[in-house]
Amino acid sequence: MEKIIEKGNTLIVSGPASIKLIEGKVTILGSTMVLYKKVIIRRGKTFPFEAETDSRFELKISSRSDINEITGSIIPDSWIIITKEILGKQKPCTILILGNVDCGKSIFCTFLANHALRMQYDTVIIDADIEQSNIGSPSTIGLGLVQQPVYDLFYLKAYDAYFMGITKPNTITERVIEGISLLKKRVEEMESQVIIINTDGWIQGKDANEFKTSMIRRLLPNTIVGIQNSNELENILNPIEEEGFQIYRLKPSPLTKNIDKEITKELREQSYKKFLRGNVLRNFQMNWIQLEYTPLCKGISLSENRLKDLGETIGSVVIYCEETSEELFIVLEEENQINNDKIIEMEELFTKKIHIVNDGMEKGLLVSLLDQNRHFLGLGVISKIDYKNKKLKLFTQCREKVSIVQFGQIRISRDGKELGITKLFSG
């Protein structure tokens, strides 16, 4: 279908949809729309197309799409004023964005980045929303270089990333802060002029307040933007404002809406697919690489005779076992199960922690691949661990030499479908 929008009006499109500019001049969140270039709007996303001249569009929509036309702009005047003030500051400048879930943090990051690009500043975005990351996949902190106008951070290529392995920050707060700090240091070494840091939506409660406050004190941003409906951020903003940090308070964009769990799951799976598209099966000798965030390959492998003796002791076939001074990591045949009472009995017998998994439980586990300098190479999905031959088989689009494999807790299919969570291989 075709749609004509008069100069000064805005076409608001909610996905899934695609739109192409046939005639006129249009901007999307500060980026100029290219004639005849298709713009894809994903389900759960809404974007404004502001006509600077009379403009004509070609649209493809579905029954789940939504299209509205309004007079004027939907971007709040406060966003425009504050963006000009922020970008007028001395460079380099680091801007930290805070806000609740679905308040428009990613939209403001995009708007700010496009205006920085227009002013020819070297601009980067660190996407630290590990639950719903756009630049990286969920469970990663993604770093993107803004080298051309962008309307959806999902389409910004990850220049680097830091793997968390889970999507909830509450149990790994220090690791999240360390990951952001590391990526910030790397872009500072690149002499980037504008560094935009998007954060997760965990803001309620004492632990969340301490997490965000610790993050601010560690990162030392020049500017903090708090997006809030009323005063939900004030427990974080007031104390750090008293410490001398510059704060801007904004209302959420009218484009934002609460997204249901089905759509957020779909968006996460799209991000996984982005990092797994074109994957191939690769084999890694576990003795030749370093495994992190897992107890696997941390001890001495038991001999066949000791495996047999251990199996007789616990009443189950043991196919693999490693021993450290503090733990036994035991792998049983796929169908065998050991109850908790037996595990407690074994821990008393061996005076060590007993960590038991079944063969095959590793299938679908999400992992991160790094080179020898700890730079992110990509993600992988475990297909199989060959314990006897100490081989790790996984699907990945990475073709480079891998030195480190980091284990996560998320299980997904080869094509990015979420399968659940497991802590069995976490260390």
N, C-alpha and C positions, 0 to 999 in steps of 0.2 A: 504494500500500500504506500501511497505518497502522502506527505503532510507538508503544508506550507505554514511557516511561522513568520509573523511580522517582526520588523526591527524593534528591539526592546523587550520582546516577550521571551519566555522560557518554556521549552518543551521538557517535561519531566517523564522519564521512562524507567519503569521497573522491569527487571528481567524475569524470565529469560527472553531476550530479544536481541536483534541486531539492527543497526541503523547506519545509513550511509548519507553523507552530505552531497547533494547533486548540484546545488547552486547556493551561493551566499557566503557569509562569514559567521562562524559559530565558535564559541569557546565552551570547554568542559572543565570546570574547576581550575580555571586559569590557563588551560592548555588550548591551543588553537586546533580546531578540527580540520583534518586534511580532506580535500575534495576527493570523492570516490573511494576513500579508504574506509572499510567496514569497521565499525566499533561494536564489539561484543559485550553485552550486558548480561552477567551471570544471574541466575536465580538468587534472590535474596539481596541483590544490589540495585540501587537507584541512583541515576545520574541526571544532572540538569544540563540541557543544551541551550545556551543563551545566544540568541540571535543578535548579532551586531549590525546586520543588514537583513532585509527580507530574504528568507532562506527556504530552500526546498529539500526535503528529506525523502529517502526511500527506507521503509521500515519492514522488518519481518518480525511478527509477534506470534505469541501462542495464547491459549485460553488463560494462562497464568500470568501473562504480562499485564502491565497497567500503564496507561498513557494519559497525561494531563498537560494542559497548557495554562500558564498563568501570565498575568501582566507584570512586567518588570523582572527583577532578579530574585532568586530564592536565597542567595548568599547573604547572610546578615551583614549590615554595615560595619558592625564591630569586628568581624573577621577581616574585612578589608583594611580597616584602620590599624588594627594590631599587627597584621602581616607587614604593612609598610613600616611600622615602628620597629618591629623585630629585625627586618632585613636592613634597616638603616643603622644598626649597631655595628660596632667595630668587629672586624673579622680576625681570626676565625670565631664563629659563634655556635654554641651548642644549645639546642632547644629541646627540652624534655616535655612530652605531652602526657598529661594525666587525665583520667576520667573513668567512669563506670563502663560496664559492658554496653555496647550498642548506643554510645553517646556521640559517635562521629569522630573519634580520634583519627582513624585512617583517612577519613575525608579531609580533615583539616591538615594532616600531614601532606596529603596530595596537593591541596590548594597552596600551602606554603611552599612546597618544593617547586611547583610550576612557576610561581612568582620569582623564586630565587633563580631559577634557570633563565627566566626572561631577563633578569638583571645580570646574567652571565657569571653567576657565582658557581664554583665547583661545589656541587651539592650531593650529599649522601643521606640515605635513610637507614636507620637501624631499627628493624621491626622486632621488638622484644615481647610482643604479645604471643607467648608460646602456645596458647590454646587455639588461637585463630590466626596464626601467622600468615601473612600474604606473600611476603618476599621469600622467606624460607618456608619449609613445610611446618605444620603443627609439630611441636616438640623441639623446634629450633629457634634460635635468634638469627634472623636473616639480615644481611647487609646488602643494600642495593645502591648502585651509582646512578644518579639521575642525569643522564646524558642527552635525553630528549623528552619532550612533553609526555606526561603520563596521566591517565585518568583512573586507572585501577592498579593498585600496587601489586596485584597478583601477576601482572604482565611484566613487572620489573625483574630482570634476571638477578639471581643471587650471586653477587661477586664473592661473598664469603658467608660463612655461617658458623654458629656454635651450637652443638648438640646438647639438648637437655634429656631427651629420652622419655619424658613424660610431658603432659600438657597442663598440669596444675603446678603453679609456682610455690604453693604454701609449704611444701616439704623440702624445697631446694632453693631457698631464697638466696643463700650465699653464692650458690653456683650461677644463678641467673645474673646477679650483680657482677660476678667475675666475668661472665660471658660478655655482657654489655661493655664492661671496662676494657676487655681485650680488643673487641672490635672497634671501640672508640679510639684506642691507642693506635690501631692500624690505620684508621682514616686520618688521624692527626699526622702520622708519619707521611701520608700522601699529600699533606698540606691542603686538605679540604677546607673550604671557607664556611660552608653551612652544614652542620651536622644535626639532623632531626632524629630524635629518639622517640619512637612510639612504645607505649607500655601496655601491660595487660589490664584488665578491668577489675582486678581484685583490690578493692579499696575499703571494704567494711570490716571493722573490728580492730582490736589492738595489734594483732600480728600483721595485718595488712598495713596499718599505719607505720609500724616499725620498719617493715620491708621497704615501703616507698621512701620513708625518711632516710634510711640507711643508703638506699640507692642514690638519692639526691646528694647526700654528703660525700659519697664515693665518687660520683661522676662530676660534681661541681659544674652544672650547666649554667650558662650565662643567663638563660631565660627559662621559666617554667610556665607552661600554659595549662591551666586547669579548666576542663570542660565539665560543667555541672548544671543540673536543672535548678537546684536551690542552694543548699550549703553542704552537700554530702562529702565534699572534699576538704572542708575547712579544718577538720582535725589533723590533716596533713599540711595544708597550706599555711595556716596561721603560725605554727611554730617555726617553720623554715623561713617564713617572711620576716619574722623577728630576728632571724640569724643573718639577714641581709640579702637573701635571694630575691631576685625580681620576679614577681608573679603577675600574670595576666589571667583574668577570669573571663570565660566565655560561656555563652549559652549553647546548647547543642544545635546543630543544623536541623532545619525542618526536614531534611532528607532522611534523617535517621528514624528507624523504627525497630521495635522489638522483633527479633527473628526467632522463629520456633526451632526446637532442637533438631527436627528433621532437616531443615535447610542448613543449619550450622554444620551438621554432620556431612551433608553433601558438599559444602564448601571446603571442609577439611579434606575430604577424599579427593577433591579436585587438586588440592595442593600436593597431596601425596603423589597423585598421578603425574604431576608436572615433573617430579624428581625421579620417577620410575619409568617414564615413557621410553620405549626402545631398549628396555633392559635385557641383559644377557646373563646366563649362568656362569659364574666364575668360581674357581676353586682356590682356596688359600691354605697353605700349610701353616697350622696354628703355631708351630715352633718358630716360624720365620716372621711372624707379625706380632704386634703387641695388642693384647686384649684389655679393654678398660671397662669399668663400671660392671664387672662380673667377677665372681670367684673362680671362674673357669681358667685353667692354665696358670694358676698361682701356686700349685703344690707339686709334689712328686707322685707320678703315676704308680699305682700298685701293680705288682707282677701278677701273672695269671694265677699262681698258687695262692697269693694273698686275696685275690678277688674271689676265688672259690671258697676260701676259709671265711671271708666276710659274708658271702652269700649264705653259707650254712649257719652262721651266727644270727643273721637277721631273718632267715627263712625265705629268701627271695634270690632270684638270679641277678647278680651284679655284673653289668657289662663293662663298667668303667668306674674308676675311683681315683681321686687325687687326695693327698694328705698334706696338710700343713701342721704347724705346731698347735694350731687352734681349731682346725676344722677338718671334717671329712666331706668332700663333695662326691656324692654317690649317684650313679646313673643306673636305673633299673630297666628291665625290659618293658616295652610299651604297656603291656596289660597288667603288670604287677603294681600293687598298692601296699603302702605301709601306713598303719594308723598312728595317730599322735602318741598314744601310750607306748607303742614300740619305739618311736623316735626318742622319747624321754628316757626309756630304758637303755637305749643305745648310747645316749649322751652320758649317762651315768657310768656305763661300762667303759667307754673309751675316754671319758673326761674331756670330751671335745664337742663342739657344736656340730650337729649333723645336718647337712644340706642335701636333700634328696630331690632328684628330678627323674622323669621317665623319658626314655628315648622317644624322640618325635615331638616332645613338647616345645622344642625350639622353633618349630616350623612357623613362619610368618612373623618372627620377631624383627622389629625395625632396628637397624643399626646405622651408624655413621662411619664414613670412611675418611681417613686423614692421610696426608703424606708425611714424610719424615720431619718436616718443619711444622707439623700440626696444623696445616692449612686444610680446610674442608674441601673434599673432592666430590662428595655426593652421598646419597643414602642407599641402603640396600635392604633386602628382605631375605632372611635366612630360609633356605630351602631344606638344608640338612646339616647336622654335625656328625661327621664320621669319627666317633670317639676312638675307635681302634686304631685308625690310621692318622688321627689328629688332623683331619681336614674339615675346613669350614666352607660350605657351599652356599652361595647366596646370589640372588638376582639383583643386578645393579646396572645403571646406565654408565657408570664410571669405567673408563678404559685405562686410566693411569695406574702407575705403580702405587700400591697401597701399603702403608707401614703400620697404621693403627686402625683397629676396628673397635668402636665404642658401642656397647650394648644398651638398648633401651628397654622399656616396659610395655610398649605398644605392639600389638599384633595386627598386621594387615595382610591382605592378599597381595599377590604379585601385581595386580592392577589397581591397588590402592584402597580397597574396601576395608573398613575397620572391622576387626574380628574380636577385639577385646583387649584386656590388660592382663599381664602376668608379671609378678615380681620374682619368679623362680630363678631367673638368671641374673638378677641385679646384685651388685656388690656395693 
